Amino acid sequence: MKSRDAYIAKMKLQLDELNITIKELELKAKLASLETREKYDVEIVKMRQQYQVALDKLTELKLSSEDAWKTMVAETEKVRDALVKSYHYFKSQL
């Protein structure tokens, strides 16, 4: 159970760090021109939605049974990886 708790804490930390970086990107996007800002806002909304999905998956992971644990870990990592990929794509556009 200890490794499960450690994994959940690590995933929560990663999501918290991503949330902070998304906020930083939001600030940078606000400095862009109006046309560019509108484009960035669309991407930020997508990242925020992905972030919420990742948080929801983390909650499901916390509540999952031992039998469902491995499946939930894979699903949670998949959602987190999609969020990271979106973040890196967006950051490359700034």
C-alpha positions in Angstrom: 0.0 0.0 0.0 2.9 2.3 0.7 4.0 2.2 -3.0 0.5 3.0 -4.0 0.4 6.1 -1.8 3.8 7.2 -3.0 2.6 6.8 -6.6 -0.5 8.8 -6.0 1.5 11.6 -4.2 4.0 11.6 -7.1 1.2 11.9 -9.7 -0.4 14.7 -7.7 2.8 16.6 -7.6 3.3 16.2 -11.3 -0.2 17.5 -11.9 0.3 20.4 -9.5 3.6 21.3 -11.4 1.8 21.2 -14.7 -1.0 23.4 -13.3 1.6 26.0 -12.4 3.2 25.9 -15.8 -0.2 26.3 -17.5 -0.8 29.4 -15.3 2.6 30.8 -16.4 1.7 30.2 -20.1 -1.6 32.0 -19.5 0.3 35.0 -18.3 2.5 34.9 -21.4 -0.5 34.6 -23.6 -2.0 37.7 -22.2 1.0 39.7 -23.4 0.4 38.5 -27.0 -1.5 40.4 -29.7 -5.3 40.1 -29.7 -5.3 37.6 -32.7 -2.6 35.5 -31.2 -4.2 35.7 -27.7 -7.5 34.3 -29.0 -5.6 31.3 -30.6 -3.7 30.8 -27.3 -6.9 31.0 -25.3 -8.4 28.1 -27.2 -5.3 26.0 -26.5 -5.3 27.0 -22.8 -9.0 25.9 -22.5 -8.1 22.5 -24.0 -5.2 22.1 -21.5 -7.4 23.1 -18.6 -10.0 20.5 -19.7 -7.2 17.9 -20.0 -5.9 18.9 -16.5 -9.4 18.4 -15.1 -9.7 15.0 -16.7 -6.3 14.1 -15.2 -7.4 15.2 -11.7 -10.6 13.2 -12.1 -8.5 10.1 -13.1 -6.3 10.7 -10.1 -9.4 10.7 -7.9 -10.6 7.5 -9.5 -7.1 6.0 -8.9 -7.2 6.9 -5.2 -10.6 5.1 -4.9 -9.8 2.1 -7.1 -9.7 -1.4 -5.8 -6.5 -3.4 -5.8 -7.8 -5.4 -8.7 -8.4 -2.2 -10.8 -5.2 -0.5 -9.7 -2.9 -1.4 -12.6 -5.6 -0.5 -15.2 -6.2 2.8 -13.5 -2.5 3.6 -13.3 -2.2 3.1 -17.1 -5.3 5.2 -17.8 -4.0 8.0 -15.4 -0.6 8.0 -17.1 -2.1 8.2 -20.5 -4.2 11.2 -19.6 -1.2 12.9 -17.9 1.0 12.2 -20.9 -1.6 13.8 -23.2 -1.6 16.9 -21.0 2.2 17.1 -21.1 2.2 16.7 -24.8 -0.4 19.5 -25.2 1.7 21.7 -22.9 4.9 21.2 -24.9 3.1 21.8 -28.1 1.6 25.0 -26.8 4.8 26.2 -25.3 6.6 25.6 -28.6 4.0 28.0 -30.2 4.8 30.9 -27.9 
